[in-house]
Amino acid sequence: MKHLFSLEGKVALVTGGSRGIGMMIARGLLEYGAKVYISSRKAAVCEEACRTLSAYGECVSLPADLSRLDEIARVTQELALREPCLHVLVNNAGVTWGAKVGEMPEKGWDKVMDTNLKGLFFLTQALLPQLEAAGTAEDPARIINIGSVDGIQVSMFDALAYGASKAGLHHMTQTLANRLARRHITANVIAPGGFETDMMAPMLNTIGDQIVAGVPLGRMGRADDIAGVAVMLASRAGAYITGAIIPVDGGVLVR
């Protein structure tokens, strides 16, 4: 049982891994022994994050704009040249767009959907051969999609497209879990609540006390809160879990 959470010998890709929740998860996977590739849109930022994360294990920068199909194809090819197998895919890359219902522009809607849903699906599709090569009946390959409590409940913020994209992601993940189980690949969702990230910073700066007051456990999420669940799902501890939507929200959904 003492090796239940070990990731030694495993290869992982974390999208949106240069900051926020993605970087928190990447660090956790590294600390438990995985070799981790991180991807984000800005190459310089991705490289800097990789240098920071390399203090915890073997980390490789693989920058790309994963809302674009040509960039997905390029990254998939680059990864395939380096790694014949991919044990863990963490789809974390995401964006939001704040606007009231009557003011939501098409470009904002498309940006959110292209990144949070369309790009995520086609990256997963492109990486299926490497995931299949890694998975076995006893130790499946893992798809870990980062959803949101805003895909389960109505958000307090004006982020209609974001919530809709995450709700779609949750359903898509359960469909993937059903379709890919016989191919020795699991698919699960981590649905975070409030964490101290760049995306949350504007809200925390203005109504941070109100946000924390709405969390039954009385605080924002920390890096180890989200990394711990990701490590569990990626390791032997999570080998028999698929199709789950796991809130990591301090009790927001049951307040």
C-alpha positions in Angstrom: 0.0 0.0 0.0 2.9 2.4 0.6 3.4 2.8 -3.2 -0.3 3.4 -3.9 0.4 7.1 -4.9 3.7 6.6 -6.7 4.0 7.9 -10.3 7.5 6.6 -10.9 8.0 5.7 -14.6 4.9 7.6 -15.8 4.7 10.4 -18.4 2.2 13.1 -18.0 1.1 16.2 -20.1 -0.5 19.1 -18.2 -2.1 21.7 -20.5 -2.2 25.2 -19.1 0.6 24.1 -16.8 2.5 27.3 -16.6 0.4 28.9 -13.9 -2.6 28.5 -11.5 -4.2 25.1 -11.0 -2.3 23.6 -13.9 1.1 24.5 -12.3 -0.2 23.2 -8.9 -1.1 19.9 -10.5 2.2 19.7 -12.5 4.2 20.1 -9.3 2.2 17.4 -7.5 2.8 14.9 -10.3 6.5 15.7 -10.4 6.9 15.3 -6.7 5.4 11.8 -6.9 7.8 10.8 -9.6 6.2 11.5 -13.0 8.0 13.1 -15.9 5.8 16.0 -16.8 5.4 18.0 -20.0 3.6 21.3 -19.6 2.0 23.3 -22.3 0.7 26.9 -22.4 0.1 29.5 -25.1 3.0 31.9 -24.3 6.4 30.2 -24.9 8.4 32.5 -22.6 6.0 31.9 -19.7 5.9 28.2 -20.3 9.7 28.0 -20.3 9.9 30.1 -17.1 7.4 27.8 -15.4 9.3 24.8 -16.6 12.5 26.1 -15.0 10.6 26.6 -11.7 9.0 23.2 -11.8 12.3 21.4 -12.6 13.2 21.8 -9.0 10.7 19.0 -8.2 11.4 16.6 -11.1 11.9 16.2 -14.8 9.8 18.9 -16.5 9.7 19.7 -20.2 8.2 22.8 -21.8 5.9 22.2 -24.9 4.2 25.6 -25.6 1.2 25.8 -27.9 -2.2 27.5 -28.5 -4.4 24.4 -28.0 -7.5 26.2 -29.2 -6.1 25.7 -32.7 -6.2 22.4 -34.5 -2.9 23.0 -36.3 -1.2 23.6 -33.0 -2.8 20.5 -31.6 -1.4 18.5 -34.5 2.1 20.0 -34.0 2.2 19.3 -30.3 0.9 15.8 -30.7 3.6 15.1 -33.3 6.4 16.6 -31.1 5.3 14.6 -28.1 5.1 11.3 -30.1 8.7 11.8 -31.3 9.8 12.0 -27.6 7.4 9.6 -25.9 5.8 6.5 -27.3 3.4 6.3 -24.3 1.4 8.9 -22.4 0.2 7.7 -19.0 -1.6 10.8 -17.8 -3.3 13.6 -19.8 -4.4 16.6 -17.6 -6.6 18.9 -19.7 -6.4 22.1 -17.7 -6.0 24.8 -20.3 -9.0 27.2 -20.0 -10.2 30.7 -20.4 -13.2 32.8 -19.3 -15.0 35.8 -20.6 -17.0 38.0 -18.3 -20.1 39.6 -19.8 -23.8 39.9 -19.0 -26.2 37.7 -20.9 -27.3 40.5 -23.2 -23.8 41.7 -23.9 -21.9 38.5 -24.6 -20.1 38.9 -27.9 -19.6 36.1 -30.4 -15.8 36.4 -30.2 -15.9 35.9 -26.5 -18.2 32.8 -26.8 -16.1 31.3 -29.4 -12.8 31.9 -27.5 -14.2 30.1 -24.5 -15.7 27.2 -26.4 -12.7 26.7 -28.7 -10.3 26.5 -25.7 -12.4 24.9 -23.0 -14.3 22.3 -25.0 -13.3 22.0 -28.7 -9.6 22.2 -28.3 -9.6 19.9 -25.3 -11.6 17.2 -27.2 -9.4 17.3 -30.3 -6.2 17.2 -28.2 -7.5 14.1 -26.4 -8.6 12.5 -29.7 -5.1 13.1 -31.2 -3.4 11.6 -28.1 -5.5 8.4 -28.0 -2.8 6.2 -29.6 -0.2 7.2 -27.0 -2.8 6.8 -24.2 -3.7 3.4 -25.5 -0.1 2.4 -25.7 0.3 3.2 -22.0 -2.8 1.7 -20.6 -3.3 -1.9 -19.3 -6.2 -3.6 -17.6 -4.6 -3.2 -14.2 -3.1 0.2 -14.7 -5.2 2.2 -17.3 -4.0 5.5 -18.8 -5.7 8.5 -17.3 -7.5 11.5 -18.7 -8.1 14.1 -16.0 -10.2 17.0 -17.2 -10.4 20.2 -15.1 -14.0 21.3 -14.9 -15.5 23.7 -12.4 -18.3 23.9 -9.8 -19.6 26.6 -12.2 -20.4 23.7 -14.6 -22.6 22.2 -11.9 -24.3 25.3 -10.3 -25.1 28.7 -11.6 -22.1 31.0 -11.0 -22.4 34.2 -8.9 -20.3 35.8 -11.7 -21.4 36.8 -15.3 -19.6 33.9 -17.0 -22.3 32.2 -19.0 -20.0 30.8 -21.6 -17.5 29.5 -19.1 -20.1 27.6 -17.1 -21.7 26.2 -20.2 -18.3 25.0 -21.5 -17.5 23.3 -18.2 -20.9 21.6 -18.0 -20.3 20.3 -21.5 -16.9 19.1 -20.5 -18.4 17.2 -17.5 -20.8 15.4 -19.8 -18.2 14.8 -22.5 -15.8 13.3 -19.9 -18.5 10.8 -18.8 -19.0 9.8 -22.4 -15.3 9.3 -22.9 -15.2 7.2 -19.7 -17.9 5.0 -21.2 -16.3 4.7 -24.7 -12.7 4.3 -23.6 -12.9 1.9 -20.7 -12.4 -1.2 -22.9 -9.3 0.5 -24.3 -7.8 0.7 -20.8 -8.2 4.5 -20.5 -10.1 6.2 -17.6 -11.6 9.7 -17.8 -12.5 11.8 -14.8 -13.2 15.4 -13.9 -11.9 17.5 -11.1 -14.3 20.4 -10.5 -12.5 23.1 -8.5 -14.2 25.8 -6.5 -12.3 29.0 -5.6 -8.5 28.9 -5.7 -6.1 31.7 -5.6 -5.2 31.9 -9.3 -4.6 34.6 -11.9 -8.1 33.9 -13.3 -9.7 34.5 -9.9 -7.4 37.5 -8.9 -9.8 40.3 -10.2 -12.7 38.9 -8.2 -10.6 38.2 -5.1 -9.3 41.8 -5.2 -12.8 43.2 -5.2 -15.1 40.7 -3.4 -12.6 38.3 -1.8 -14.3 38.4 1.6 -17.7 37.6 0.1 -16.3 34.7 -1.9 -14.6 33.2 1.2 -17.7 33.7 3.2 -19.6 31.4 0.8 -17.2 28.5 1.4 -18.3 26.3 4.2 -14.8 25.3 5.1 -13.9 29.0 5.4 -11.0 29.4 3.0 -9.8 29.4 -0.6 -8.3 26.2 -2.1 -4.6 25.6 -1.8 -2.1 24.0 -4.2 -2.0 20.7 -2.2 -5.8 20.5 -2.2 -6.0 20.2 -6.0 -2.7 18.4 -6.5 -3.6 15.7 -4.0 -6.8 14.7 -6.0 -4.9 14.8 -9.3 -2.1 12.5 -7.9 -4.8 10.1 -6.6 -6.5 9.9 -9.9 -3.2 9.5 -11.8 -1.8 6.8 -9.5 -2.7 3.2 -8.6 -5.0 4.7 -6.0 -7.3 5.9 -8.8 -7.1 3.0 -11.2 -10.7 1.8 -10.6 -12.3 5.3 -10.9 -13.8 6.5 -14.2 -16.6 8.8 -15.1 -16.4 10.7 -11.8 -16.9 14.4 -11.3 -15.1 15.3 -8.1 -15.7 18.7 -6.6 -12.8 20.3 -4.8 -14.6 23.3 -3.5 -14.5 23.4 0.3 -18.2 22.4 0.4 -19.6 25.1 -1.9 -21.9 22.7 -3.7 -23.5 21.6 -0.4 -23.8 24.9 1.4 
